[in-house]
Amino acid sequence: MNKINDSVFEALFRQAIIDEFNEEIDSIPPKEELIKTISFSPEFELRMKRLFAREKRKGYYKKVLFYSKRVAAVFVITTTKIFGMRLFNPEVRAAVKNTVVEWY
């Protein structure tokens, strides 16, 4: 008996929530009327434009940073490979050895 009352209550409660939601949605005025009644201050609009511009720049900076990291990585790998290939030459290897000995 208690389960039946609970299921009836759940069904009525669910329907009441749906009806209330529909009434709330219907009570909202049309978009044209809202535009007439709500207006923002020029300071607010300027602040919003700045915020949107900052967000756009943020995406641009992320892309630039991402690709510059890739370019730097390729540069380091290429430089290391070229340096390693040049170490096969005995004259270059002697010059590098002398430089390291002189520094330390």
Phi and psi restraints in degrees (range 20) as a CNS / XPLOR table:
assign (resid 1 and name C) (resid 2 and name N)
       (resid 2 and name CA) (resid 2 and name C) 1.0 -67.5 20.0 2
assign (resid 2 and name N) (resid 2 and name CA)
       (resid 2 and name C) (resid 3 and name N) 1.0 -36.2 20.0 2
assign (resid 2 and name C) (resid 3 and name N)
       (resid 3 and name CA) (resid 3 and name C) 1.0 -66.0 20.0 2
assign (resid 3 and name N) (resid 3 and name CA)
       (resid 3 and name C) (resid 4 and name N) 1.0 -36.2 20.0 2
assign (resid 3 and name C) (resid 4 and name N)
       (resid 4 and name CA) (resid 4 and name C) 1.0 -66.8 20.0 2
assign (resid 4 and name N) (resid 4 and name CA)
       (resid 4 and name C) (resid 5 and name N) 1.0 -43.5 20.0 2
assign (resid 4 and name C) (resid 5 and name N)
       (resid 5 and name CA) (resid 5 and name C) 1.0 -63.2 20.0 2
assign (resid 5 and name N) (resid 5 and name CA)
       (resid 5 and name C) (resid 6 and name N) 1.0 -39.7 20.0 2
assign (resid 5 and name C) (resid 6 and name N)
       (resid 6 and name CA) (resid 6 and name C) 1.0 -64.7 20.0 2
assign (resid 6 and name N) (resid 6 and name CA)
       (resid 6 and name C) (resid 7 and name N) 1.0 -42.8 20.0 2
assign (resid 6 and name C) (resid 7 and name N)
       (resid 7 and name CA) (resid 7 and name C) 1.0 -68.4 20.0 2
assign (resid 7 and name N) (resid 7 and name CA)
       (resid 7 and name C) (resid 8 and name N) 1.0 -36.9 20.0 2
assign (resid 7 and name C) (resid 8 and name N)
       (resid 8 and name CA) (resid 8 and name C) 1.0 -65.4 20.0 2
assign (resid 8 and name N) (resid 8 and name CA)
       (resid 8 and name C) (resid 9 and name N) 1.0 -43.8 20.0 2
assign (resid 8 and name C) (resid 9 and name N)
       (resid 9 and name CA) (resid 9 and name C) 1.0 -61.1 20.0 2
assign (resid 9 and name N) (resid 9 and name CA)
       (resid 9 and name C) (resid 10 and name N) 1.0 -44.2 20.0 2
assign (resid 9 and name C) (resid 10 and name N)
       (resid 10 and name CA) (resid 10 and name C) 1.0 -59.9 20.0 2
assign (resid 10 and name N) (resid 10 and name CA)
       (resid 10 and name C) (resid 11 and name N) 1.0 -43.5 20.0 2
assign (resid 10 and name C) (resid 11 and name N)
       (resid 11 and name CA) (resid 11 and name C) 1.0 -65.6 20.0 2
assign (resid 11 and name N) (resid 11 and name CA)
       (resid 11 and name C) (resid 12 and name N) 1.0 -44.7 20.0 2
assign (resid 11 and name C) (resid 12 and name N)
       (resid 12 and name CA) (resid 12 and name C) 1.0 -65.4 20.0 2
assign (resid 12 and name N) (resid 12 and name CA)
       (resid 12 and name C) (resid 13 and name N) 1.0 -40.7 20.0 2
assign (resid 12 and name C) (resid 13 and name N)
       (resid 13 and name CA) (resid 13 and name C) 1.0 -63.9 20.0 2
assign (resid 13 and name N) (resid 13 and name CA)
       (resid 13 and name C) (resid 14 and name N) 1.0 -43.8 20.0 2
assign (resid 13 and name C) (resid 14 and name N)
       (resid 14 and name CA) (resid 14 and name C) 1.0 -60.7 20.0 2
assign (resid 14 and name N) (resid 14 and name CA)
       (resid 14 and name C) (resid 15 and name N) 1.0 -44.5 20.0 2
assign (resid 14 and name C) (resid 15 and name N)
       (resid 15 and name CA) (resid 15 and name C) 1.0 -66.3 20.0 2
assign (resid 15 and name N) (resid 15 and name CA)
       (resid 15 and name C) (resid 16 and name N) 1.0 -38.4 20.0 2
assign (resid 15 and name C) (resid 16 and name N)
       (resid 16 and name CA) (resid 16 and name C) 1.0 -63.6 20.0 2
assign (resid 16 and name N) (resid 16 and name CA)
       (resid 16 and name C) (resid 17 and name N) 1.0 -40.0 20.0 2
assign (resid 16 and name C) (resid 17 and name N)
       (resid 17 and name CA) (resid 17 and name C) 1.0 -65.3 20.0 2
assign (resid 17 and name N) (resid 17 and name CA)
       (resid 17 and name C) (resid 18 and name N) 1.0 -43.3 20.0 2
assign (resid 17 and name C) (resid 18 and name N)
       (resid 18 and name CA) (resid 18 and name C) 1.0 -62.7 20.0 2
assign (resid 18 and name N) (resid 18 and name CA)
       (resid 18 and name C) (resid 19 and name N) 1.0 -44.0 20.0 2
assign (resid 18 and name C) (resid 19 and name N)
       (resid 19 and name CA) (resid 19 and name C) 1.0 -63.6 20.0 2
assign (resid 19 and name N) (resid 19 and name CA)
       (resid 19 and name C) (resid 20 and name N) 1.0 -42.6 20.0 2
assign (resid 19 and name C) (resid 20 and name N)
       (resid 20 and name CA) (resid 20 and name C) 1.0 -64.6 20.0 2
assign (resid 20 and name N) (resid 20 and name CA)
       (resid 20 and name C) (resid 21 and name N) 1.0 -41.1 20.0 2
assign (resid 20 and name C) (resid 21 and name N)
       (resid 21 and name CA) (resid 21 and name C) 1.0 -61.3 20.0 2
assign (resid 21 and name N) (resid 21 and name CA)
       (resid 21 and name C) (resid 22 and name N) 1.0 -45.8 20.0 2
assign (resid 21 and name C) (resid 22 and name N)
       (resid 22 and name CA) (resid 22 and name C) 1.0 -63.0 20.0 2
assign (resid 22 and name N) (resid 22 and name CA)
       (resid 22 and name C) (resid 23 and name N) 1.0 -38.7 20.0 2
assign (resid 22 and name C) (resid 23 and name N)
       (resid 23 and name CA) (resid 23 and name C) 1.0 -64.7 20.0 2
assign (resid 23 and name N) (resid 23 and name CA)
       (resid 23 and name C) (resid 24 and name N) 1.0 -41.2 20.0 2
assign (resid 23 and name C) (resid 24 and name N)
       (resid 24 and name CA) (resid 24 and name C) 1.0 -63.1 20.0 2
assign (resid 24 and name N) (resid 24 and name CA)
       (resid 24 and name C) (resid 25 and name N) 1.0 -43.8 20.0 2
assign (resid 24 and name C) (resid 25 and name N)
       (resid 25 and name CA) (resid 25 and name C) 1.0 -64.3 20.0 2
assign (resid 25 and name N) (resid 25 and name CA)
       (resid 25 and name C) (resid 26 and name N) 1.0 -41.1 20.0 2
assign (resid 25 and name C) (resid 26 and name N)
       (resid 26 and name CA) (resid 26 and name C) 1.0 -68.9 20.0 2
assign (resid 26 and name N) (resid 26 and name CA)
       (resid 26 and name C) (resid 27 and name N) 1.0 -25.4 20.0 2
assign (resid 26 and name C) (resid 27 and name N)
       (resid 27 and name CA) (resid 27 and name C) 1.0 -79.0 20.0 2
assign (resid 27 and name N) (resid 27 and name CA)
       (resid 27 and name C) (resid 28 and name N) 1.0 -12.3 20.0 2
assign (resid 27 and name C) (resid 28 and name N)
       (resid 28 and name CA) (resid 28 and name C) 1.0 -73.5 20.0 2
assign (resid 28 and name N) (resid 28 and name CA)
       (resid 28 and name C) (resid 29 and name N) 1.0 128.6 20.0 2
assign (resid 28 and name C) (resid 29 and name N)
       (resid 29 and name CA) (resid 29 and name C) 1.0 -69.5 20.0 2
assign (resid 29 and name N) (resid 29 and name CA)
       (resid 29 and name C) (resid 30 and name N) 1.0 162.7 20.0 2
assign (resid 29 and name C) (resid 30 and name N)
       (resid 30 and name CA) (resid 30 and name C) 1.0 -62.8 20.0 2
assign (resid 30 and name N) (resid 30 and name CA)
       (resid 30 and name C) (resid 31 and name N) 1.0 161.9 20.0 2
assign (resid 30 and name C) (resid 31 and name N)
       (resid 31 and name CA) (resid 31 and name C) 1.0 -60.5 20.0 2
assign (resid 31 and name N) (resid 31 and name CA)
       (resid 31 and name C) (resid 32 and name N) 1.0 -40.8 20.0 2
assign (resid 31 and name C) (resid 32 and name N)
       (resid 32 and name CA) (resid 32 and name C) 1.0 -61.7 20.0 2
assign (resid 32 and name N) (resid 32 and name CA)
       (resid 32 and name C) (resid 33 and name N) 1.0 -39.8 20.0 2
assign (resid 32 and name C) (resid 33 and name N)
       (resid 33 and name CA) (resid 33 and name C) 1.0 -69.8 20.0 2
assign (resid 33 and name N) (resid 33 and name CA)
       (resid 33 and name C) (resid 34 and name N) 1.0 -37.6 20.0 2
assign (resid 33 and name C) (resid 34 and name N)
       (resid 34 and name CA) (resid 34 and name C) 1.0 -64.5 20.0 2
assign (resid 34 and name N) (resid 34 and name CA)
       (resid 34 and name C) (resid 35 and name N) 1.0 -38.7 20.0 2
assign (resid 34 and name C) (resid 35 and name N)
       (resid 35 and name CA) (resid 35 and name C) 1.0 -62.8 20.0 2
assign (resid 35 and name N) (resid 35 and name CA)
       (resid 35 and name C) (resid 36 and name N) 1.0 -37.8 20.0 2
assign (resid 35 and name C) (resid 36 and name N)
       (resid 36 and name CA) (resid 36 and name C) 1.0 -68.5 20.0 2
assign (resid 36 and name N) (resid 36 and name CA)
       (resid 36 and name C) (resid 37 and name N) 1.0 -38.2 20.0 2
assign (resid 36 and name C) (resid 37 and name N)
       (resid 37 and name CA) (resid 37 and name C) 1.0 -85.0 20.0 2
assign (resid 37 and name N) (resid 37 and name CA)
       (resid 37 and name C) (resid 38 and name N) 1.0 -28.1 20.0 2
assign (resid 37 and name C) (resid 38 and name N)
       (resid 38 and name CA) (resid 38 and name C) 1.0 -108.6 20.0 2
assign (resid 38 and name N) (resid 38 and name CA)
       (resid 38 and name C) (resid 39 and name N) 1.0 122.6 20.0 2
assign (resid 38 and name C) (resid 39 and name N)
       (resid 39 and name CA) (resid 39 and name C) 1.0 -134.4 20.0 2
assign (resid 39 and name N) (resid 39 and name CA)
       (resid 39 and name C) (resid 40 and name N) 1.0 143.8 20.0 2
assign (resid 39 and name C) (resid 40 and name N)
       (resid 40 and name CA) (resid 40 and name C) 1.0 -99.5 20.0 2
assign (resid 40 and name N) (resid 40 and name CA)
       (resid 40 and name C) (resid 41 and name N) 1.0 152.7 20.0 2
assign (resid 40 and name C) (resid 41 and name N)
       (resid 41 and name CA) (resid 41 and name C) 1.0 -72.5 20.0 2
assign (resid 41 and name N) (resid 41 and name CA)
       (resid 41 and name C) (resid 42 and name N) 1.0 155.0 20.0 2
assign (resid 41 and name C) (resid 42 and name N)
       (resid 42 and name CA) (resid 42 and name C) 1.0 -60.6 20.0 2
assign (resid 42 and name N) (resid 42 and name CA)
       (resid 42 and name C) (resid 43 and name N) 1.0 -33.7 20.0 2
assign (resid 42 and name C) (resid 43 and name N)
       (resid 43 and name CA) (resid 43 and name C) 1.0 -64.2 20.0 2
assign (resid 43 and name N) (resid 43 and name CA)
       (resid 43 and name C) (resid 44 and name N) 1.0 -41.4 20.0 2
assign (resid 43 and name C) (resid 44 and name N)
       (resid 44 and name CA) (resid 44 and name C) 1.0 -64.3 20.0 2
assign (resid 44 and name N) (resid 44 and name CA)
       (resid 44 and name C) (resid 45 and name N) 1.0 -44.9 20.0 2
assign (resid 44 and name C) (resid 45 and name N)
       (resid 45 and name CA) (resid 45 and name C) 1.0 -63.2 20.0 2
assign (resid 45 and name N) (resid 45 and name CA)
       (resid 45 and name C) (resid 46 and name N) 1.0 -38.9 20.0 2
assign (resid 45 and name C) (resid 46 and name N)
       (resid 46 and name CA) (resid 46 and name C) 1.0 -64.4 20.0 2
assign (resid 46 and name N) (resid 46 and name CA)
       (resid 46 and name C) (resid 47 and name N) 1.0 -41.5 20.0 2
assign (resid 46 and name C) (resid 47 and name N)
       (resid 47 and name CA) (resid 47 and name C) 1.0 -63.1 20.0 2
assign (resid 47 and name N) (resid 47 and name CA)
       (resid 47 and name C) (resid 48 and name N) 1.0 -39.9 20.0 2
assign (resid 47 and name C) (resid 48 and name N)
       (resid 48 and name CA) (resid 48 and name C) 1.0 -66.3 20.0 2
assign (resid 48 and name N) (resid 48 and name CA)
       (resid 48 and name C) (resid 49 and name N) 1.0 -40.4 20.0 2
assign (resid 48 and name C) (resid 49 and name N)
       (resid 49 and name CA) (resid 49 and name C) 1.0 -61.5 20.0 2
assign (resid 49 and name N) (resid 49 and name CA)
       (resid 49 and name C) (resid 50 and name N) 1.0 -42.5 20.0 2
assign (resid 49 and name C) (resid 50 and name N)
       (resid 50 and name CA) (resid 50 and name C) 1.0 -63.5 20.0 2
assign (resid 50 and name N) (resid 50 and name CA)
       (resid 50 and name C) (resid 51 and name N) 1.0 -41.1 20.0 2
assign (resid 50 and name C) (resid 51 and name N)
       (resid 51 and name CA) (resid 51 and name C) 1.0 -62.8 20.0 2
assign (resid 51 and name N) (resid 51 and name CA)
       (resid 51 and name C) (resid 52 and name N) 1.0 -44.8 20.0 2
assign (resid 51 and name C) (resid 52 and name N)
       (resid 52 and name CA) (resid 52 and name C) 1.0 -65.0 20.0 2
assign (resid 52 and name N) (resid 52 and name CA)
       (resid 52 and name C) (resid 53 and name N) 1.0 -39.1 20.0 2
assign (resid 52 and name C) (resid 53 and name N)
       (resid 53 and name CA) (resid 53 and name C) 1.0 -64.1 20.0 2
assign (resid 53 and name N) (resid 53 and name CA)
       (resid 53 and name C) (resid 54 and name N) 1.0 -40.4 20.0 2
assign (resid 53 and name C) (resid 54 and name N)
       (resid 54 and name CA) (resid 54 and name C) 1.0 -64.3 20.0 2
assign (resid 54 and name N) (resid 54 and name CA)
       (resid 54 and name C) (resid 55 and name N) 1.0 -40.4 20.0 2
assign (resid 54 and name C) (resid 55 and name N)
       (resid 55 and name CA) (resid 55 and name C) 1.0 -63.9 20.0 2
assign (resid 55 and name N) (resid 55 and name CA)
       (resid 55 and name C) (resid 56 and name N) 1.0 -38.3 20.0 2
assign (resid 55 and name C) (resid 56 and name N)
       (resid 56 and name CA) (resid 56 and name C) 1.0 -65.7 20.0 2
assign (resid 56 and name N) (resid 56 and name CA)
       (resid 56 and name C) (resid 57 and name N) 1.0 -43.6 20.0 2
assign (resid 56 and name C) (resid 57 and name N)
       (resid 57 and name CA) (resid 57 and name C) 1.0 -64.6 20.0 2
assign (resid 57 and name N) (resid 57 and name CA)
       (resid 57 and name C) (resid 58 and name N) 1.0 -35.8 20.0 2
assign (resid 57 and name C) (resid 58 and name N)
       (resid 58 and name CA) (resid 58 and name C) 1.0 -59.6 20.0 2
assign (resid 58 and name N) (resid 58 and name CA)
       (resid 58 and name C) (resid 59 and name N) 1.0 -42.9 20.0 2
assign (resid 58 and name C) (resid 59 and name N)
       (resid 59 and name CA) (resid 59 and name C) 1.0 -64.3 20.0 2
assign (resid 59 and name N) (resid 59 and name CA)
       (resid 59 and name C) (resid 60 and name N) 1.0 -39.8 20.0 2
assign (resid 59 and name C) (resid 60 and name N)
       (resid 60 and name CA) (resid 60 and name C) 1.0 -64.0 20.0 2
assign (resid 60 and name N) (resid 60 and name CA)
       (resid 60 and name C) (resid 61 and name N) 1.0 -44.4 20.0 2
assign (resid 60 and name C) (resid 61 and name N)
       (resid 61 and name CA) (resid 61 and name C) 1.0 -64.1 20.0 2
assign (resid 61 and name N) (resid 61 and name CA)
       (resid 61 and name C) (resid 62 and name N) 1.0 -36.2 20.0 2
assign (resid 61 and name C) (resid 62 and name N)
       (resid 62 and name CA) (resid 62 and name C) 1.0 -63.2 20.0 2
assign (resid 62 and name N) (resid 62 and name CA)
       (resid 62 and name C) (resid 63 and name N) 1.0 -43.4 20.0 2
assign (resid 62 and name C) (resid 63 and name N)
       (resid 63 and name CA) (resid 63 and name C) 1.0 -63.5 20.0 2
assign (resid 63 and name N) (resid 63 and name CA)
       (resid 63 and name C) (resid 64 and name N) 1.0 -44.8 20.0 2
assign (resid 63 and name C) (resid 64 and name N)
       (resid 64 and name CA) (resid 64 and name C) 1.0 -62.1 20.0 2
assign (resid 64 and name N) (resid 64 and name CA)
       (resid 64 and name C) (resid 65 and name N) 1.0 -44.0 20.0 2
assign (resid 64 and name C) (resid 65 and name N)
       (resid 65 and name CA) (resid 65 and name C) 1.0 -63.6 20.0 2
assign (resid 65 and name N) (resid 65 and name CA)
       (resid 65 and name C) (resid 66 and name N) 1.0 -42.3 20.0 2
assign (resid 65 and name C) (resid 66 and name N)
       (resid 66 and name CA) (resid 66 and name C) 1.0 -60.3 20.0 2
assign (resid 66 and name N) (resid 66 and name CA)
       (resid 66 and name C) (resid 67 and name N) 1.0 -49.2 20.0 2
assign (resid 66 and name C) (resid 67 and name N)
       (resid 67 and name CA) (resid 67 and name C) 1.0 -73.2 20.0 2
assign (resid 67 and name N) (resid 67 and name CA)
       (resid 67 and name C) (resid 68 and name N) 1.0 -31.8 20.0 2
assign (resid 67 and name C) (resid 68 and name N)
       (resid 68 and name CA) (resid 68 and name C) 1.0 -69.6 20.0 2
assign (resid 68 and name N) (resid 68 and name CA)
       (resid 68 and name C) (resid 69 and name N) 1.0 -31.8 20.0 2
assign (resid 68 and name C) (resid 69 and name N)
       (resid 69 and name CA) (resid 69 and name C) 1.0 -64.0 20.0 2
assign (resid 69 and name N) (resid 69 and name CA)
       (resid 69 and name C) (resid 70 and name N) 1.0 -41.0 20.0 2
assign (resid 69 and name C) (resid 70 and name N)
       (resid 70 and name CA) (resid 70 and name C) 1.0 -64.9 20.0 2
assign (resid 70 and name N) (resid 70 and name CA)
       (resid 70 and name C) (resid 71 and name N) 1.0 -42.9 20.0 2
assign (resid 70 and name C) (resid 71 and name N)
       (resid 71 and name CA) (resid 71 and name C) 1.0 -62.6 20.0 2
assign (resid 71 and name N) (resid 71 and name CA)
       (resid 71 and name C) (resid 72 and name N) 1.0 -43.0 20.0 2
assign (resid 71 and name C) (resid 72 and name N)
       (resid 72 and name CA) (resid 72 and name C) 1.0 -63.1 20.0 2
assign (resid 72 and name N) (resid 72 and name CA)
       (resid 72 and name C) (resid 73 and name N) 1.0 -40.2 20.0 2
assign (resid 72 and name C) (resid 73 and name N)
       (resid 73 and name CA) (resid 73 and name C) 1.0 -64.5 20.0 2
assign (resid 73 and name N) (resid 73 and name CA)
       (resid 73 and name C) (resid 74 and name N) 1.0 -44.0 20.0 2
assign (resid 73 and name C) (resid 74 and name N)
       (resid 74 and name CA) (resid 74 and name C) 1.0 -62.9 20.0 2
assign (resid 74 and name N) (resid 74 and name CA)
       (resid 74 and name C) (resid 75 and name N) 1.0 -40.0 20.0 2
assign (resid 74 and name C) (resid 75 and name N)
       (resid 75 and name CA) (resid 75 and name C) 1.0 -63.0 20.0 2
assign (resid 75 and name N) (resid 75 and name CA)
       (resid 75 and name C) (resid 76 and name N) 1.0 -44.7 20.0 2
assign (resid 75 and name C) (resid 76 and name N)
       (resid 76 and name CA) (resid 76 and name C) 1.0 -65.1 20.0 2
assign (resid 76 and name N) (resid 76 and name CA)
       (resid 76 and name C) (resid 77 and name N) 1.0 -42.5 20.0 2
assign (resid 76 and name C) (resid 77 and name N)
       (resid 77 and name CA) (resid 77 and name C) 1.0 -64.7 20.0 2
assign (resid 77 and name N) (resid 77 and name CA)
       (resid 77 and name C) (resid 78 and name N) 1.0 -43.9 20.0 2
assign (resid 77 and name C) (resid 78 and name N)
       (resid 78 and name CA) (resid 78 and name C) 1.0 -63.8 20.0 2
assign (resid 78 and name N) (resid 78 and name CA)
       (resid 78 and name C) (resid 79 and name N) 1.0 -44.9 20.0 2
assign (resid 78 and name C) (resid 79 and name N)
       (resid 79 and name CA) (resid 79 and name C) 1.0 -62.2 20.0 2
assign (resid 79 and name N) (resid 79 and name CA)
       (resid 79 and name C) (resid 80 and name N) 1.0 -41.6 20.0 2
assign (resid 79 and name C) (resid 80 and name N)
       (resid 80 and name CA) (resid 80 and name C) 1.0 -63.7 20.0 2
assign (resid 80 and name N) (resid 80 and name CA)
       (resid 80 and name C) (resid 81 and name N) 1.0 -42.3 20.0 2
assign (resid 80 and name C) (resid 81 and name N)
       (resid 81 and name CA) (resid 81 and name C) 1.0 -64.5 20.0 2
assign (resid 81 and name N) (resid 81 and name CA)
       (resid 81 and name C) (resid 82 and name N) 1.0 -43.0 20.0 2
assign (resid 81 and name C) (resid 82 and name N)
       (resid 82 and name CA) (resid 82 and name C) 1.0 -64.3 20.0 2
assign (resid 82 and name N) (resid 82 and name CA)
       (resid 82 and name C) (resid 83 and name N) 1.0 -42.9 20.0 2
assign (resid 82 and name C) (resid 83 and name N)
       (resid 83 and name CA) (resid 83 and name C) 1.0 -62.9 20.0 2
assign (resid 83 and name N) (resid 83 and name CA)
       (resid 83 and name C) (resid 84 and name N) 1.0 -42.0 20.0 2
assign (resid 83 and name C) (resid 84 and name N)
       (resid 84 and name CA) (resid 84 and name C) 1.0 -63.5 20.0 2
assign (resid 84 and name N) (resid 84 and name CA)
       (resid 84 and name C) (resid 85 and name N) 1.0 -39.0 20.0 2
assign (resid 84 and name C) (resid 85 and name N)
       (resid 85 and name CA) (resid 85 and name C) 1.0 -68.1 20.0 2
assign (resid 85 and name N) (resid 85 and name CA)
       (resid 85 and name C) (resid 86 and name N) 1.0 -35.3 20.0 2
assign (resid 85 and name C) (resid 86 and name N)
       (resid 86 and name CA) (resid 86 and name C) 1.0 -72.7 20.0 2
assign (resid 86 and name N) (resid 86 and name CA)
       (resid 86 and name C) (resid 87 and name N) 1.0 -21.8 20.0 2
assign (resid 86 and name C) (resid 87 and name N)
       (resid 87 and name CA) (resid 87 and name C) 1.0 -70.0 20.0 2
assign (resid 87 and name N) (resid 87 and name CA)
       (resid 87 and name C) (resid 88 and name N) 1.0 -13.7 20.0 2
assign (resid 87 and name C) (resid 88 and name N)
       (resid 88 and name CA) (resid 88 and name C) 1.0 -68.9 20.0 2
assign (resid 88 and name N) (resid 88 and name CA)
       (resid 88 and name C) (resid 89 and name N) 1.0 -21.2 20.0 2
assign (resid 88 and name C) (resid 89 and name N)
       (resid 89 and name CA) (resid 89 and name C) 1.0 -79.1 20.0 2
assign (resid 89 and name N) (resid 89 and name CA)
       (resid 89 and name C) (resid 90 and name N) 1.0 125.6 20.0 2
assign (resid 89 and name C) (resid 90 and name N)
       (resid 90 and name CA) (resid 90 and name C) 1.0 -61.7 20.0 2
assign (resid 90 and name N) (resid 90 and name CA)
       (resid 90 and name C) (resid 91 and name N) 1.0 -34.1 20.0 2
assign (resid 90 and name C) (resid 91 and name N)
       (resid 91 and name CA) (resid 91 and name C) 1.0 -67.5 20.0 2
assign (resid 91 and name N) (resid 91 and name CA)
       (resid 91 and name C) (resid 92 and name N) 1.0 -41.5 20.0 2
assign (resid 91 and name C) (resid 92 and name N)
       (resid 92 and name CA) (resid 92 and name C) 1.0 -67.6 20.0 2
assign (resid 92 and name N) (resid 92 and name CA)
       (resid 92 and name C) (resid 93 and name N) 1.0 -42.0 20.0 2
assign (resid 92 and name C) (resid 93 and name N)
       (resid 93 and name CA) (resid 93 and name C) 1.0 -61.8 20.0 2
assign (resid 93 and name N) (resid 93 and name CA)
       (resid 93 and name C) (resid 94 and name N) 1.0 -40.2 20.0 2
assign (resid 93 and name C) (resid 94 and name N)
       (resid 94 and name CA) (resid 94 and name C) 1.0 -66.2 20.0 2
assign (resid 94 and name N) (resid 94 and name CA)
       (resid 94 and name C) (resid 95 and name N) 1.0 -40.4 20.0 2
assign (resid 94 and name C) (resid 95 and name N)
       (resid 95 and name CA) (resid 95 and name C) 1.0 -65.4 20.0 2
assign (resid 95 and name N) (resid 95 and name CA)
       (resid 95 and name C) (resid 96 and name N) 1.0 -40.9 20.0 2
assign (resid 95 and name C) (resid 96 and name N)
       (resid 96 and name CA) (resid 96 and name C) 1.0 -65.8 20.0 2
assign (resid 96 and name N) (resid 96 and name CA)
       (resid 96 and name C) (resid 97 and name N) 1.0 -41.1 20.0 2
assign (resid 96 and name C) (resid 97 and name N)
       (resid 97 and name CA) (resid 97 and name C) 1.0 -62.7 20.0 2
assign (resid 97 and name N) (resid 97 and name CA)
       (resid 97 and name C) (resid 98 and name N) 1.0 -43.8 20.0 2
assign (resid 97 and name C) (resid 98 and name N)
       (resid 98 and name CA) (resid 98 and name C) 1.0 -65.0 20.0 2
assign (resid 98 and name N) (resid 98 and name CA)
       (resid 98 and name C) (resid 99 and name N) 1.0 -37.7 20.0 2
assign (resid 98 and name C) (resid 99 and name N)
       (resid 99 and name CA) (resid 99 and name C) 1.0 -66.7 20.0 2
assign (resid 99 and name N) (resid 99 and name CA)
       (resid 99 and name C) (resid 100 and name N) 1.0 -44.0 20.0 2
assign (resid 99 and name C) (resid 100 and name N)
       (resid 100 and name CA) (resid 100 and name C) 1.0 -66.1 20.0 2
assign (resid 100 and name N) (resid 100 and name CA)
       (resid 100 and name C) (resid 101 and name N) 1.0 -40.9 20.0 2
assign (resid 100 and name C) (resid 101 and name N)
       (resid 101 and name CA) (resid 101 and name C) 1.0 -64.2 20.0 2
assign (resid 101 and name N) (resid 101 and name CA)
       (resid 101 and name C) (resid 102 and name N) 1.0 -39.3 20.0 2
assign (resid 101 and name C) (resid 102 and name N)
       (resid 102 and name CA) (resid 102 and name C) 1.0 -67.1 20.0 2
assign (resid 102 and name N) (resid 102 and name CA)
       (resid 102 and name C) (resid 103 and name N) 1.0 -38.2 20.0 2
assign (resid 102 and name C) (resid 103 and name N)
       (resid 103 and name CA) (resid 103 and name C) 1.0 -69.5 20.0 2
assign (resid 103 and name N) (resid 103 and name CA)
       (resid 103 and name C) (resid 104 and name N) 1.0 -38.4 20.0 2
